[in-house]
Amino acid sequence: MVEDALTRFGWSVDVQRAQTYDAASNMAGAYRRCHAIISSRHPLILWLHCGTHCANLVVQSAASSIAQLRDTTACVHELGLLYGRSSKYRAVFRAGATSGEGSFTTLKPGEK
């Protein structure tokens, strides 16, 4: 899924040089987890333990200083909450999403 997400954003996995996750075993496990899978496929991508939290703090600080990005992120977050809590809103979203181009029926990636 990580490789798929990078590809969808137009980023080549081949030029990535670092990966970092928190201590969650499903991400950072040394043998069969995300870190191990990516490292086996792309040996030049180094793994750094727990750097995600620091990177997240830096990104949050930078993003909060840009009003347009901060407001857009807050709006998307609120829409996600509304989508998750309201079956009526999900029905409205599905009707609108299937009436135009594409076939999106959910806000969650990978689901239809």
C-alpha positions in Angstrom: 0.0 0.0 0.0 2.9 2.4 0.7 4.3 1.9 -2.8 0.8 2.3 -4.3 0.2 5.6 -2.4 3.6 7.0 -3.5 2.8 6.1 -7.1 -0.6 7.7 -6.9 1.1 11.0 -5.7 3.6 10.7 -8.6 6.5 9.9 -6.4 8.9 7.2 -7.5 9.8 4.6 -4.9 13.1 4.2 -6.6 14.3 7.7 -5.5 13.2 7.3 -1.9 16.1 6.9 0.6 14.4 6.7 4.0 11.4 5.2 5.7 10.3 5.8 9.3 7.6 4.4 11.4 6.6 4.4 15.0 7.2 1.4 17.2 4.0 -0.4 16.1 4.9 -4.0 15.3 2.8 -4.1 12.1 4.9 -1.3 10.6 8.4 -1.7 12.1 8.7 -5.5 12.6 12.1 -6.7 11.3 10.9 -9.8 9.4 7.5 -9.6 7.9 6.2 -6.1 8.4 6.1 -3.0 6.3 9.6 -1.9 7.0 11.0 -5.3 6.2 9.0 -5.7 3.0 10.1 -2.3 1.6 13.7 -2.9 2.7 13.8 -6.2 0.8 12.3 -4.7 -2.4 14.3 -1.5 -2.2 17.6 -2.0 -0.3 18.7 1.7 -0.7 15.8 2.9 1.4 17.0 3.1 5.0 14.8 2.5 8.0 14.8 5.1 10.8 13.1 4.1 14.1 10.5 6.5 15.5 11.3 9.5 13.3 7.7 9.7 12.3 6.7 11.5 15.4 9.3 14.2 15.0 8.5 14.6 11.3 4.8 14.8 12.1 5.5 17.6 14.6 7.5 19.5 12.0 4.9 19.1 9.3 2.1 20.2 11.7 4.0 23.3 12.7 4.8 24.2 9.1 1.3 23.4 7.9 -0.3 25.5 10.7 1.6 28.5 9.6 0.1 28.5 6.1 -3.5 29.6 6.5 -4.9 28.1 3.3 -3.3 24.7 4.0 -4.5 24.8 7.7 -8.0 25.7 6.7 -8.2 23.0 3.9 -6.9 20.3 6.2 -9.4 21.3 8.9 -12.2 21.2 6.3 -11.2 17.8 5.0 -11.0 16.5 8.6 -14.5 17.8 9.4 -15.9 16.2 6.2 -14.3 12.9 7.2 -15.9 13.1 10.6 -19.3 13.9 9.1 -19.0 11.1 6.6 -18.1 8.6 9.4 -21.0 9.7 11.6 -23.9 10.2 9.1 -25.4 7.5 7.0 -27.5 10.2 5.3 -24.3 12.1 4.3 -22.7 8.8 3.0 -25.8 8.3 0.8 -25.6 11.9 -0.6 -21.8 11.4 -1.2 -22.3 8.1 -3.0 -25.1 9.6 -5.2 -22.9 12.6 -6.2 -19.7 10.5 -6.6 -21.3 8.0 -9.0 -23.1 10.6 -11.1 -19.9 12.2 -12.3 -16.6 11.0 -13.7 -15.1 8.0 -11.9 -16.7 5.5 -9.6 -15.8 6.6 -6.1 -18.3 5.5 -3.5 -16.4 6.2 -0.3 -13.9 8.6 1.1 -11.6 5.8 2.2 -8.9 4.8 -0.3 -9.0 1.3 -1.6 -12.7 0.7 -0.8 -15.5 0.8 -3.2 
